[in-house]
Amino acid sequence: QVQLVESGGGLVQAGGSLRLSCAASRSISSIKTMGWYRQAPGKQRELAADLTSGGRIDSVKGRFTISRDNAKNTFYLQMNSLKPEDTAVYYCNARWWNLSGDFWGQGTQVTVSS
């Protein structure tokens, strides 16, 4: 089993920045896919940023950057110029080449006030 532990969420004013972290309990050198999802109240969970493809939803392009630090087994989501519509619970998700299934973090709340 793999654990993904997220941190870095919180309350921020519009225009501010946050950096989310997702620490994995095993090496990420053999990661197959990794992404940051978000789920706003009353809405479906959506893939906001994908590390493996570099893709992002249109609403976060130019503002969100996804990265990784293999030495720390950690993924990051740098969020700049935050908007109230970015308010959601953010989840990291990952799959490994030599493991079946995918793994989720516990979620971290991001609230952007206007």
C-alpha positions in Angstrom: 0.0 0.0 0.0 1.0 3.6 -0.6 0.1 6.6 1.4 -0.2 10.1 0.0 -0.2 12.9 2.6 -1.2 16.3 1.5 -0.5 19.6 3.2 -0.5 23.3 2.4 -4.1 24.2 2.1 -5.8 27.1 3.8 -7.5 30.4 3.5 -6.1 33.0 1.2 -7.3 36.3 -0.3 -8.0 36.5 -4.0 -4.7 37.2 -5.8 -2.7 35.3 -3.3 -0.7 32.1 -3.6 -0.5 28.7 -2.0 1.7 25.7 -2.5 0.2 22.3 -1.9 2.4 19.3 -1.2 1.8 15.6 -1.6 4.2 13.3 0.2 4.3 9.7 -0.9 5.3 6.8 1.3 7.3 5.2 -1.4 9.7 6.3 -4.1 8.1 8.3 -6.9 10.9 7.5 -9.4 8.6 4.8 -11.0 5.5 6.9 -11.0 3.2 6.2 -13.9 0.7 9.1 -13.5 0.3 11.9 -11.0 -2.3 14.6 -10.9 -4.0 17.2 -8.7 -7.7 17.0 -8.6 -10.2 19.4 -7.0 -13.8 19.2 -6.0 -15.8 22.3 -5.3 -19.1 22.1 -3.3 -21.9 20.7 -5.4 -19.6 19.9 -8.3 -17.8 16.8 -9.7 -14.2 16.2 -9.0 -12.0 17.4 -11.9 -8.4 16.9 -12.9 -6.9 20.4 -12.4 -3.3 19.6 -13.4 -1.5 16.5 -14.7 2.2 16.0 -14.0 2.8 13.3 -16.6 1.1 15.0 -19.6 1.7 18.6 -18.4 -2.0 19.3 -19.0 -4.1 21.7 -17.1 -7.7 22.7 -17.3 -8.2 26.1 -19.0 -9.2 27.9 -15.9 -5.8 27.3 -14.2 -3.5 27.7 -17.1 -0.8 30.3 -16.5 -1.6 30.2 -12.7 -1.0 26.7 -11.5 2.3 24.8 -11.8 2.8 21.2 -10.9 6.3 19.8 -10.0 8.0 17.0 -8.3 11.0 16.4 -6.0 12.2 12.8 -6.4 14.6 13.1 -3.4 11.7 14.0 -1.1 9.1 11.7 -2.8 6.9 14.7 -3.0 4.7 16.5 -5.6 3.7 20.1 -5.5 1.0 22.3 -6.9 2.0 26.0 -6.9 -1.1 28.1 -7.2 -0.7 31.8 -8.0 -3.3 34.5 -8.6 -5.9 32.6 -6.8 -9.5 33.3 -7.5 -12.7 32.6 -5.4 -13.7 30.0 -8.0 -10.5 28.0 -7.1 -12.1 27.2 -3.7 -12.3 23.5 -3.4 -10.9 20.4 -1.7 -7.7 19.5 -3.5 -6.6 15.8 -3.8 -3.4 14.3 -5.2 -3.6 11.1 -7.1 -0.9 8.8 -8.3 -0.3 5.5 -10.0 2.9 3.4 -10.1 4.1 1.2 -12.9 4.7 -1.8 -10.6 1.5 -1.4 -8.5 -2.1 -2.0 -9.3 -4.7 0.6 -8.7 -4.4 4.2 -7.9 -3.9 6.1 -4.7 -5.4 9.3 -3.3 -4.4 11.8 -0.7 -6.8 12.7 2.1 -7.7 16.1 0.5 -6.8 19.6 1.6 -9.2 22.5 1.7 -8.3 25.6 -0.2 -10.6 28.6 0.4 -10.1 31.8 -1.6 -11.9 34.9 -0.2 -12.9 37.8 -2.5 
